[in-house]
Amino acid sequence: MPTYRHARPAPADHLAEGQRWPNGRLSDDAPLEARHAQQVAKRLHYHLQGHTNREIARAAGITETALSDLKRGRTWGALPILARLEAALNTDLWCGKTHHPDTD
C-alpha cells in the first residue's frame, strides 16, 4: 500500500497527454485516487459557479490558495478542507456520497 508522506505527482499530473484538468481524460495507468480527485474537482467547479474563490474560501475558513490548488489538481486535498467546502457550498463534493449527473 502506498504511503502519502513521500512526494508524488499531483492529480493533474495523471492527465493523458494534451488533456486539461479537470475535464480531460486521465492516463490509463492513473491511480484510483487521481480519478477521485478529478471528480471532486469537477464537482467543485460546478458548484462554484456564481461564486468567487475569495467568497467560498472565506466561508469555508480556508485559504484561496488551498481552494485554487484543489480546483487545478495541484494538490490531493485533505478531508478537513473538503468538509469545510461541502459545508460552505451546501453540497457533497466527495465522489462516493451522491451522484451528480451534471458533473460525473
C-alpha distances in whole Angstrom, upper triangle without the diagonal:
4,7,10,12,13,15,14,16,18,18,21,20,19,22,24,27,30,28,28,26,26,28,27,25,21,21,20,16,15,12,13,13,15,17,17,18,21,22,23,24,27,28,28,30,32,33,34,37,40,38,38,35,37,38,34,33,36,35,32,32,30,31,32,30,27,28,29,25,24,26,26,22,22,20,17,19,19,20,23,24,23,25,28,28,28,31,33,33,33,31,27,25,22,21,21,24,27,28,30,32,33,30,27
4,7,9,9,11,10,13,15,15,18,17,16,20,22,25,27,26,26,24,24,26,25,23,20,19,19,15,14,11,12,11,13,16,16,16,19,21,21,22,25,26,26,28,31,31,32,35,38,36,35,32,34,35,32,30,33,33,30,30,27,28,29,26,24,25,26,22,21,24,23,19,19,17,14,17,17,18,21,22,22,24,26,27,27,30,31,32,32,30,27,24,21,21,21,24,27,28,29,31,32,28,26
4,6,7,10,10,13,14,15,19,18,18,21,24,26,29,27,27,24,24,27,26,25,22,21,21,18,16,13,14,12,15,18,17,17,20,22,21,22,25,26,26,28,31,31,31,34,37,35,34,31,32,34,31,29,31,32,28,28,25,26,27,25,22,24,25,21,20,23,23,19,18,15,13,15,15,16,19,20,20,22,25,25,26,29,30,31,31,29,26,24,21,21,22,24,27,29,30,32,33,29,28
4,5,7,8,11,11,13,16,16,16,20,23,25,27,25,24,22,22,25,24,24,20,20,21,18,16,13,14,11,13,16,15,14,18,20,19,20,23,24,23,25,28,28,28,31,34,32,31,27,29,30,27,25,28,28,25,24,22,22,23,21,18,20,21,17,17,20,19,16,15,12,10,12,12,14,16,17,18,20,22,22,23,26,27,28,29,27,24,21,19,20,21,23,26,27,28,31,31,27,26
4,7,9,12,13,15,19,18,19,22,25,27,29,28,27,24,24,27,27,27,23,23,24,21,19,16,18,15,16,20,19,18,21,23,22,22,26,26,25,28,30,30,30,33,36,33,32,28,29,31,28,26,28,29,26,25,22,22,24,21,18,21,22,18,18,22,21,18,16,13,12,14,13,16,18,18,19,22,23,24,25,28,29,30,31,29,27,24,22,23,24,26,29,31,31,34,34,30,29
4,6,10,12,15,17,16,17,20,23,25,27,26,25,23,24,27,26,25,22,21,23,19,17,16,18,15,16,20,20,18,21,23,22,23,26,27,26,28,31,31,31,34,37,34,33,29,30,33,30,27,30,31,28,27,24,24,25,21,19,22,22,19,19,22,21,18,15,13,13,15,16,18,20,20,22,24,25,26,28,30,31,31,33,31,29,26,24,25,26,28,31,32,32,35,35,31,30
4,7,9,12,14,13,14,18,20,22,24,23,22,20,21,24,23,23,20,19,21,18,16,15,17,15,15,18,19,17,19,22,21,21,24,26,25,26,29,30,29,32,35,32,30,27,28,31,28,26,29,30,27,26,23,22,23,19,18,20,20,16,17,20,18,15,12,11,12,14,15,19,21,20,21,24,25,25,27,30,30,30,32,31,28,25,23,24,26,28,31,31,31,33,33,29,28
4,6,9,11,10,11,14,17,18,21,20,19,17,19,21,20,20,16,16,17,14,12,11,14,12,11,15,16,14,16,19,19,18,22,24,23,24,27,28,28,30,33,31,30,26,28,30,28,26,29,30,27,27,23,23,23,19,18,20,19,15,15,18,16,13,11,10,10,13,15,18,21,20,20,23,25,24,26,29,29,29,31,29,27,23,21,22,23,26,28,29,29,31,30,26,25
4,7,8,6,8,11,14,15,17,16,16,14,15,18,17,16,13,13,15,13,10,11,13,11,10,13,15,12,14,17,17,16,19,21,21,21,24,26,25,28,31,29,28,24,27,29,26,25,28,29,26,26,23,22,22,18,17,18,17,13,14,16,13,10,9,9,10,13,16,19,21,20,20,23,25,23,25,28,28,28,30,28,25,22,20,21,23,25,27,27,27,28,28,24,23
4,6,5,7,10,13,15,16,15,13,11,12,15,15,15,12,13,16,14,11,11,13,10,8,12,12,10,11,14,14,13,16,18,17,18,21,22,22,24,27,25,24,21,23,25,23,21,25,26,23,23,20,19,18,15,14,15,13,10,10,12,10,6,5,6,7,10,13,16,19,17,17,20,21,20,22,25,25,24,27,25,22,19,18,18,21,23,25,25,24,26,25,21,20
4,5,6,8,12,14,15,13,11,9,9,12,12,12,9,11,13,12,9,9,10,8,5,8,9,6,7,11,11,10,13,15,15,15,18,20,20,22,25,24,23,20,23,25,22,21,24,25,22,23,20,19,19,16,14,14,13,10,9,10,9,5,6,7,6,10,13,16,18,16,15,19,20,19,20,23,23,22,24,22,20,16,15,15,18,20,21,21,21,22,21,17,17
4,5,6,9,11,12,9,8,6,8,10,9,10,8,10,13,13,10,11,13,11,8,10,12,9,8,12,12,10,12,15,15,15,18,20,19,21,24,23,22,19,23,25,22,21,25,26,23,25,21,20,19,16,15,15,13,10,10,10,7,5,6,8,10,12,16,19,21,18,18,21,22,20,21,25,24,23,26,23,21,18,17,17,20,22,23,22,21,22,21,17,17
4,6,9,10,11,10,10,9,11,13,11,11,9,9,13,12,9,11,13,12,9,12,14,12,11,15,16,14,16,19,19,18,21,23,23,25,28,27,25,23,26,28,26,24,28,29,26,27,24,23,21,18,17,18,16,13,13,13,11,8,8,10,11,15,18,21,23,21,21,24,25,23,25,28,28,27,29,27,25,21,20,20,22,25,26,25,24,25,24,21,20
4,7,9,11,10,10,10,11,12,10,9,6,6,9,8,5,8,11,10,7,9,12,11,10,13,15,14,15,18,19,19,21,23,24,25,29,28,27,25,28,29,27,26,30,30,28,29,26,25,24,21,20,20,18,15,14,15,12,10,11,12,12,16,19,21,24,22,21,24,26,24,25,28,28,27,29,26,24,20,19,18,20,23,24,23,23,23,23,19,18
4,6,8,6,7,7,9,10,7,6,4,5,9,10,8,11,13,13,9,10,13,12,10,13,15,13,14,17,18,17,20,22,22,24,27,27,26,24,27,29,27,26,30,31,28,30,27,26,24,22,21,20,18,16,15,14,12,10,12,14,14,17,21,23,26,23,22,26,27,24,25,29,29,27,29,26,24,20,20,18,21,24,24,23,22,22,21,18,17
4,6,6,9,10,12,11,8,6,5,4,8,10,9,13,15,16,12,12,16,15,13,16,18,17,17,20,21,20,22,25,25,26,30,30,29,27,31,32,30,30,34,34,32,33,30,29,27,25,24,24,21,19,19,18,15,14,16,18,18,21,24,27,29,27,26,29,30,28,29,32,32,30,32,29,27,24,23,21,24,27,27,25,24,23,22,19,18
4,6,9,11,13,13,9,9,9,8,11,13,12,16,18,19,15,16,19,18,16,19,21,19,19,23,23,22,24,27,27,27,31,31,30,28,31,33,31,31,35,36,34,35,32,30,28,26,25,25,22,20,20,19,16,15,17,19,20,23,27,29,32,29,28,32,33,30,31,35,34,32,34,32,30,26,26,24,27,30,30,28,27,26,25,22,21
4,7,10,12,12,8,9,10,11,14,16,15,19,20,21,17,17,20,19,16,19,21,18,18,22,22,20,22,26,25,25,28,29,28,26,30,32,30,30,34,35,33,34,31,30,27,25,25,24,21,20,20,18,15,15,17,20,21,24,27,30,32,29,28,32,32,29,31,34,33,31,34,31,30,26,26,25,28,30,30,28,26,25,24,21,21
4,7,9,8,5,6,8,9,13,15,13,17,18,18,14,14,17,15,12,15,17,15,14,18,19,17,19,22,22,22,25,26,25,24,27,29,27,27,31,31,30,32,28,27,25,23,23,21,19,18,17,15,13,13,15,18,19,21,25,27,29,26,25,28,29,26,27,31,30,28,30,27,26,22,23,21,24,27,26,24,22,22,20,17,17
4,6,6,5,8,9,12,15,17,15,17,18,17,14,14,16,14,11,14,15,12,12,16,16,14,16,19,18,19,22,22,21,20,23,25,23,23,27,28,26,28,25,24,21,19,19,18,15,14,14,12,9,10,12,15,17,19,22,25,26,23,22,26,26,23,24,28,26,24,27,25,23,20,21,20,23,25,25,23,21,20,18,15,16
3,5,6,8,9,12,15,16,14,15,16,15,11,11,13,10,8,10,12,8,9,12,12,11,13,16,16,17,20,20,19,17,21,22,20,20,24,25,23,25,22,21,18,17,16,15,12,11,11,8,6,7,10,12,13,15,19,21,23,20,18,22,22,19,21,24,23,21,24,21,20,16,17,17,20,22,22,20,18,19,17,13,14
4,6,9,9,13,16,17,14,15,15,14,11,10,11,9,6,8,9,6,6,10,10,9,11,14,14,15,18,18,18,16,20,21,19,19,23,23,21,24,21,20,18,17,16,14,12,12,10,8,7,7,11,13,13,14,18,19,21,18,17,20,21,17,18,22,21,19,21,19,17,14,15,14,18,19,19,17,15,16,14,10,11
4,7,9,13,15,17,14,16,16,16,12,11,13,11,8,9,11,9,7,11,12,10,11,15,15,16,19,20,20,19,23,24,22,22,26,26,24,27,24,24,21,21,20,17,16,16,14,11,11,11,14,16,16,18,21,22,24,22,19,23,23,20,20,24,23,21,23,20,19,16,16,15,18,20,19,17,15,14,12,9,10
4,6,10,12,15,12,15,15,16,12,11,14,13,9,11,14,12,10,14,15,14,15,18,19,19,23,23,23,22,26,27,25,25,29,29,27,29,27,26,24,22,21,20,18,17,16,13,12,11,15,17,17,19,22,24,26,24,22,25,26,23,24,27,27,24,26,23,22,18,19,17,20,22,22,19,18,17,15,13,12
4,7,9,11,10,13,13,14,11,10,13,13,10,12,15,13,12,16,18,16,18,21,22,22,26,26,26,25,29,30,27,28,31,31,29,31,29,28,26,25,24,22,20,19,17,16,14,13,16,18,17,20,23,25,27,25,23,26,28,25,25,29,29,26,28,25,23,20,19,17,20,22,22,20,18,18,17,14,13
4,6,8,6,9,10,11,8,8,11,11,9,11,14,13,13,17,18,18,19,22,23,24,28,27,27,25,29,30,27,27,31,31,29,31,28,27,26,24,22,21,20,18,16,16,14,12,14,16,15,18,21,23,26,24,22,25,27,24,25,29,29,27,28,25,23,19,18,16,19,22,22,20,20,19,19,16,14
4,5,5,9,11,13,10,10,14,14,12,15,17,17,17,20,22,21,23,26,26,28,31,31,31,29,32,33,31,30,34,34,32,34,30,30,28,26,25,24,23,20,19,19,17,14,16,18,17,20,23,25,28,26,25,28,30,28,28,32,32,30,32,29,26,23,21,19,21,25,25,23,23,23,23,19,17
4,6,9,11,13,11,11,14,15,14,16,19,19,19,22,24,24,25,28,29,30,34,34,34,31,35,36,33,33,37,37,34,36,33,33,31,29,28,27,26,23,22,22,20,17,19,20,19,22,25,26,30,28,26,29,32,29,29,33,34,32,33,30,27,24,22,20,21,25,25,23,24,23,24,21,18
4,6,9,11,10,11,14,15,14,17,19,19,20,23,24,25,26,29,30,31,35,34,34,32,35,36,33,33,36,36,33,35,32,32,31,28,26,26,25,23,21,22,20,17,18,19,17,21,23,25,28,27,25,28,31,29,29,33,34,32,33,30,27,24,22,20,21,25,26,24,25,25,26,22,20
4,7,8,6,7,11,11,11,13,16,16,17,19,20,21,23,25,26,28,31,31,30,28,31,32,29,29,32,32,30,31,28,28,27,25,23,23,22,19,17,18,17,13,15,15,14,17,19,21,24,23,22,25,27,25,26,29,30,28,30,27,24,20,18,17,18,22,23,22,22,23,23,20,17
4,5,5,7,9,10,11,13,15,16,17,19,20,22,23,25,26,28,32,31,31,28,31,32,29,28,32,31,28,30,27,27,27,25,22,22,22,19,17,18,17,14,15,14,12,15,17,19,22,21,20,23,25,24,24,28,29,27,29,25,22,19,17,15,16,20,21,21,22,23,23,20,18
4,5,5,6,9,10,11,13,14,16,17,18,20,21,23,24,27,30,29,30,27,30,31,27,27,30,30,27,28,26,27,26,25,22,22,22,19,17,18,18,14,16,15,12,15,16,17,20,20,18,20,23,22,22,25,26,25,26,23,19,16,14,12,12,16,18,18,19,20,21,18,15
4,5,5,6,8,10,10,12,14,15,16,18,20,21,22,25,28,27,27,24,27,28,24,24,27,27,23,25,22,23,23,21,18,18,19,16,13,15,15,12,13,11,8,11,12,13,17,16,15,17,20,19,19,22,24,23,24,21,17,14,12,11,12,15,17,18,18,20,21,17,15
4,5,5,6,9,10,10,12,14,15,16,18,20,21,23,26,25,25,23,26,27,24,23,26,26,23,25,22,22,22,20,17,17,17,14,12,13,12,9,11,10,8,11,14,15,18,17,15,19,21,19,19,23,24,23,24,21,18,15,13,12,14,17,18,18,18,20,20,16,14
4,5,5,6,9,10,11,13,14,15,17,19,20,22,26,25,25,23,26,27,24,24,27,27,24,26,24,24,23,22,19,18,18,16,13,14,14,11,14,13,11,13,15,16,20,18,16,19,21,19,19,23,24,22,23,20,16,13,11,9,12,15,16,15,15,16,17,13,11
4,5,5,6,9,10,11,12,14,15,17,18,21,24,23,24,21,24,25,21,21,25,24,21,23,21,22,21,20,17,16,17,15,12,13,14,11,14,12,9,11,12,13,16,15,12,15,18,16,16,19,20,19,20,16,13,10,8,6,9,12,13,13,13,15,16,12,11
4,5,5,6,9,10,10,12,14,15,16,19,22,21,21,18,21,22,19,18,22,22,19,21,18,19,18,17,14,13,13,11,8,9,10,7,10,9,6,8,11,12,15,13,11,14,16,14,15,18,19,18,19,16,14,10,9,9,11,14,15,15,15,17,17,13,12
4,5,5,6,9,10,11,12,14,15,17,21,20,20,18,22,22,19,19,23,23,20,22,20,20,19,18,16,14,14,12,9,9,9,7,11,11,10,11,14,15,18,16,13,17,18,16,16,20,20,18,20,17,14,11,10,9,13,15,15,14,13,15,14,10,10
4,5,5,6,8,10,11,12,14,16,20,19,20,19,22,22,19,19,23,22,20,22,20,21,20,19,17,15,15,15,11,10,12,10,14,14,12,12,15,15,17,16,13,15,17,15,14,18,18,16,17,14,11,8,8,6,10,12,12,11,10,11,11,8,7
4,5,5,6,9,10,11,12,15,18,17,18,16,19,19,16,16,19,18,16,18,17,18,17,17,14,12,13,12,9,8,11,10,13,12,10,10,12,12,14,12,9,12,13,11,11,14,15,13,14,11,9,5,6,6,10,11,11,12,11,13,13,9,9
4,5,5,6,9,10,10,13,16,15,15,13,17,17,14,15,18,18,16,18,16,16,15,14,12,10,10,10,7,5,7,7,11,10,10,10,13,14,16,13,11,14,15,12,12,16,15,14,16,13,12,8,9,10,14,15,15,14,13,14,13,9,11
4,5,5,6,9,10,11,15,15,16,15,19,19,16,17,21,20,18,21,19,19,17,17,16,13,13,13,10,8,10,10,14,14,14,14,16,17,19,16,13,16,17,14,14,17,17,14,16,13,12,9,11,10,14,14,14,12,10,11,9,6,8
4,5,5,6,8,10,14,14,15,14,18,17,14,16,19,17,16,19,18,19,17,18,16,13,14,14,11,9,12,13,16,16,15,14,16,15,17,14,11,14,14,11,10,14,14,11,12,9,8,6,8,9,12,12,11,10,8,10,9,6,8
4,5,5,6,9,12,11,12,11,14,14,11,12,15,14,13,16,14,15,14,14,13,9,10,12,9,7,10,11,14,14,13,12,14,14,15,12,10,12,12,9,9,12,11,9,11,9,9,7,10,11,14,14,13,14,11,14,12,9,12
4,6,5,7,10,10,11,10,14,14,12,13,17,16,15,18,16,17,14,15,14,11,10,12,10,7,10,11,14,15,15,15,17,18,18,15,13,16,16,12,13,15,14,11,14,12,13,10,13,14,17,17,16,15,12,14,11,9,12
4,6,6,10,10,12,13,16,15,13,16,18,17,17,20,19,19,17,18,17,14,14,16,13,10,13,15,18,18,18,17,19,19,20,17,15,17,17,13,13,15,14,11,13,11,11,10,13,13,17,16,14,13,10,11,8,7,10
4,5,8,8,11,11,14,13,10,13,16,14,14,17,17,18,16,18,16,13,14,16,14,11,15,16,19,19,19,17,18,18,18,15,13,14,14,10,10,12,10,7,9,8,10,9,13,14,17,15,14,14,11,13,10,9,13
4,6,5,7,8,11,10,8,11,13,12,12,16,15,15,13,15,14,11,11,14,12,10,13,15,18,18,18,17,18,18,18,15,13,15,14,10,11,13,10,8,11,11,12,11,15,16,20,18,17,17,14,16,13,12,16
4,6,8,10,13,12,11,14,16,15,16,19,18,18,16,18,18,14,14,17,16,12,15,18,20,21,22,20,22,22,22,19,17,19,17,14,14,16,13,10,13,13,15,14,18,19,22,21,19,18,15,16,13,12,16
4,7,10,12,10,10,14,15,14,16,19,19,19,16,19,19,15,16,19,18,15,18,21,23,23,24,22,24,24,24,20,19,20,18,15,16,17,14,11,14,15,17,17,21,22,25,23,22,21,18,19,16,16,20
4,7,8,7,7,10,11,11,13,15,15,15,13,16,16,12,13,17,16,14,16,19,21,21,22,20,22,22,21,17,17,18,16,12,14,14,11,10,13,14,17,16,20,21,24,23,22,22,19,21,18,17,21
4,5,5,6,8,10,11,12,14,13,13,10,13,14,11,11,15,15,13,15,18,19,20,21,19,21,22,20,17,17,18,16,13,15,16,12,12,15,16,19,17,21,23,26,25,24,24,21,23,20,19,22
4,6,5,6,8,10,10,12,10,9,6,9,10,7,7,11,11,10,12,15,16,16,18,16,18,19,17,14,14,16,14,11,14,15,12,12,15,16,18,16,19,21,24,24,23,24,21,23,21,19,22
4,6,5,6,9,10,10,9,8,6,10,11,9,10,13,14,13,15,18,18,18,20,18,19,20,18,15,16,17,14,12,15,15,12,13,17,18,20,18,21,24,27,26,26,27,24,27,24,22,25
4,6,5,6,9,10,10,10,9,13,13,11,12,16,16,15,18,20,21,20,22,19,20,20,18,15,16,16,13,11,14,13,10,10,14,16,18,17,21,23,26,25,24,26,23,25,23,22,25
4,5,5,6,8,9,9,8,12,11,8,11,14,13,12,16,18,18,18,19,16,16,17,15,12,12,13,10,7,10,10,7,7,11,13,15,14,17,20,22,21,21,22,20,23,21,19,22
4,6,5,6,5,6,5,9,8,7,9,12,12,12,15,17,17,16,17,14,14,15,13,10,11,12,9,8,11,11,8,10,14,15,16,15,17,21,23,22,23,24,22,25,23,21,24
4,5,5,6,7,8,11,11,10,13,15,15,16,19,20,20,19,20,17,17,17,14,12,14,14,10,10,13,12,9,11,14,17,18,18,20,23,26,24,25,27,25,28,26,24,27
4,6,8,10,11,14,13,12,15,17,16,16,20,21,22,20,21,17,17,16,14,12,13,12,8,8,10,9,6,9,11,14,16,16,18,22,24,22,22,24,23,26,24,23,25
4,6,9,10,13,11,10,13,15,13,14,18,19,19,17,17,14,13,13,10,8,9,9,5,5,8,7,5,8,11,12,14,13,16,19,21,19,20,22,21,25,23,21,23
4,7,9,12,10,10,14,15,15,16,19,20,19,18,18,14,14,14,10,9,11,11,7,9,12,10,9,12,14,16,17,17,18,22,24,22,24,26,25,28,27,25,27
4,7,8,7,7,11,12,11,13,16,17,16,14,15,12,11,12,10,7,10,11,8,8,12,12,10,13,16,17,17,16,17,21,23,22,23,25,24,27,26,23,25
4,5,5,7,9,10,11,13,14,16,14,13,15,12,13,15,13,10,13,14,11,11,15,15,13,15,18,19,20,18,20,23,25,25,26,27,26,29,27,24,26
4,5,5,6,8,10,10,12,14,13,13,15,13,15,17,15,11,14,16,13,12,15,16,14,15,18,19,20,17,20,22,25,25,26,27,25,27,25,22,25
4,5,5,6,8,10,10,12,10,10,13,12,14,16,15,12,14,17,15,13,17,18,16,17,21,21,21,18,20,22,25,25,26,27,26,28,26,23,25
4,6,5,6,9,10,11,9,8,10,8,10,12,12,8,10,13,12,11,14,16,14,15,18,18,18,15,16,19,22,22,23,25,23,26,24,21,23
4,6,5,6,9,10,10,10,11,9,11,13,12,8,10,12,11,9,12,14,12,12,16,16,16,13,15,17,20,20,21,22,20,23,21,18,20
4,5,5,6,9,8,9,12,11,14,16,16,12,13,16,15,12,15,17,15,15,19,18,18,15,17,19,22,23,23,24,21,23,21,18,20
4,5,5,6,5,6,9,8,12,15,15,12,12,16,15,13,16,19,17,17,20,20,19,15,16,18,21,22,23,24,22,24,22,19,20
4,5,5,6,5,7,6,9,12,13,9,9,13,13,11,13,16,15,15,18,16,15,12,13,14,17,18,19,20,19,21,19,16,17
4,6,8,9,10,10,13,15,16,12,11,15,15,12,14,17,15,14,17,16,15,12,13,15,18,19,19,19,17,19,17,14,15
4,6,8,10,11,15,17,18,15,15,18,18,15,17,20,19,18,21,19,19,15,16,17,20,22,22,22,20,21,19,16,17
4,6,7,9,13,15,17,14,14,17,18,16,17,21,20,19,22,20,18,14,15,15,18,20,21,21,19,21,19,16,16
4,7,9,12,16,17,14,15,18,19,17,19,22,21,21,24,22,21,17,17,18,21,23,24,24,23,25,23,20,20
4,5,9,12,14,11,12,16,16,15,17,20,20,20,22,21,19,15,15,16,19,21,22,23,22,24,23,20,20
4,7,10,12,10,10,14,15,14,16,19,19,19,21,19,17,13,12,14,16,18,20,21,20,23,22,19,18
4,7,9,7,7,10,11,11,13,15,16,16,18,17,15,12,11,13,15,17,19,20,20,23,22,19,19
4,6,5,6,9,10,11,12,14,15,16,18,17,15,12,11,14,15,16,19,21,21,24,24,21,21
4,5,5,6,9,10,10,12,14,15,16,15,12,11,9,13,13,14,16,19,20,23,23,20,20
4,6,5,6,9,10,11,12,14,15,15,13,12,12,16,16,16,18,21,21,25,25,22,23
4,5,5,6,9,10,10,12,14,14,13,11,11,15,16,16,18,20,20,23,23,20,21
4,5,5,6,9,10,10,12,11,9,7,8,11,13,12,14,17,16,20,19,17,17
4,5,5,6,9,10,10,10,9,8,9,13,14,12,14,17,17,21,21,19,19
4,5,5,6,9,10,10,11,10,12,16,17,15,17,20,19,23,22,20,21
4,5,5,6,8,8,9,8,10,14,16,14,15,17,16,20,19,17,18
4,6,5,6,5,6,6,9,12,13,11,12,15,14,17,17,15,17
4,6,5,7,8,10,12,15,16,14,15,17,17,20,20,19,20
4,6,8,10,11,14,17,19,17,17,19,18,21,20,19,21
4,5,8,9,13,15,17,15,14,16,14,17,16,15,18
4,7,10,12,15,16,13,13,15,14,17,16,16,18
4,6,9,11,13,10,9,11,10,14,13,13,14
4,6,8,9,7,7,9,9,13,13,12,13
4,6,9,8,8,10,9,13,13,10,11
4,6,6,8,10,10,14,15,12,11
4,6,7,7,9,11,13,10,9
4,6,8,10,13,15,13,11
4,7,10,13,15,13,12
4,6,10,12,11,10
4,6,9,9,7
4,6,6,6
4,6,5
4,6
4
